[in-house]
Amino acid sequence: MRLKPILLTALAAMIGAATILLDPIFQGLAISLLFGLASSTLLTVLVIPAIYIAFRELSSQPSSSK
């Protein structure tokens, strides 16, 4: 459900950053922006939900009390 808006937003920003890749002054900024967008998108789509599921399974396990 959240995948399409996240990917569309990241792609739009990446296309915008790709336009300044040819400029020698802003090339470093464009590269860091592209990799930052790609890594944050992967974190948002894959890693954060996996951590959420792991914590949810830990909290649903019955605790052993004496």
C-alpha positions as CSV (number, residue, x, y, z in Angstrom):
1,M,0.0,0.0,0.0
2,R,2.8,2.4,0.8
3,L,5.3,1.1,-1.8
4,K,3.9,3.1,-4.8
5,P,3.9,6.6,-3.2
6,I,7.4,6.1,-1.7
7,L,8.9,4.9,-4.9
8,L,7.2,7.6,-7.0
9,T,8.5,10.3,-4.7
10,A,12.0,8.9,-4.6
11,L,12.1,8.5,-8.4
12,A,10.9,12.0,-8.9
13,A,13.7,13.3,-6.6
14,M,16.3,11.1,-8.3
15,I,15.3,12.3,-11.8
16,G,15.6,15.9,-10.5
17,A,19.0,15.2,-9.0
18,A,20.2,13.4,-12.2
19,T,19.8,16.6,-14.2
20,I,22.7,18.2,-12.2
21,L,25.0,15.2,-12.6
22,L,26.7,16.7,-15.7
23,D,27.6,20.0,-13.9
24,P,31.1,19.7,-12.5
25,I,30.4,22.0,-9.5
26,F,27.3,20.2,-8.3
27,Q,28.2,16.7,-9.4
28,G,29.2,15.6,-5.8
29,L,26.0,16.9,-4.4
30,A,24.0,15.1,-7.0
31,I,25.8,11.8,-6.3
32,S,25.3,12.0,-2.6
33,L,21.7,13.0,-3.1
34,L,21.0,10.0,-5.4
35,F,22.7,7.5,-3.0
36,G,20.9,9.1,0.0
37,L,17.5,8.8,-1.7
38,A,18.2,5.2,-2.7
39,S,19.3,4.1,0.7
40,S,16.5,5.9,2.6
41,T,14.0,4.4,0.2
42,L,15.4,0.9,0.9
43,L,15.3,1.6,4.6
44,T,11.8,2.8,4.5
45,V,10.5,0.0,2.4
46,L,12.4,-3.0,3.7
47,V,14.3,-2.5,7.0
48,I,11.8,-0.5,9.1
49,P,8.9,-2.9,8.5
50,A,11.2,-5.8,9.2
51,I,12.2,-4.3,12.6
52,Y,8.6,-3.5,13.3
53,I,7.6,-7.1,12.7
54,A,10.4,-8.4,14.8
55,F,9.4,-6.2,17.8
56,R,5.8,-7.1,17.3
57,E,6.6,-10.8,17.5
58,L,8.7,-10.3,20.6
59,S,5.9,-8.4,22.4
60,S,3.3,-11.1,21.5
61,Q,5.3,-13.9,23.0
62,P,4.2,-14.9,26.4
63,S,6.7,-14.0,29.1
64,S,7.8,-16.7,31.5
65,S,7.1,-15.6,35.1
66,K,8.0,-17.5,38.2
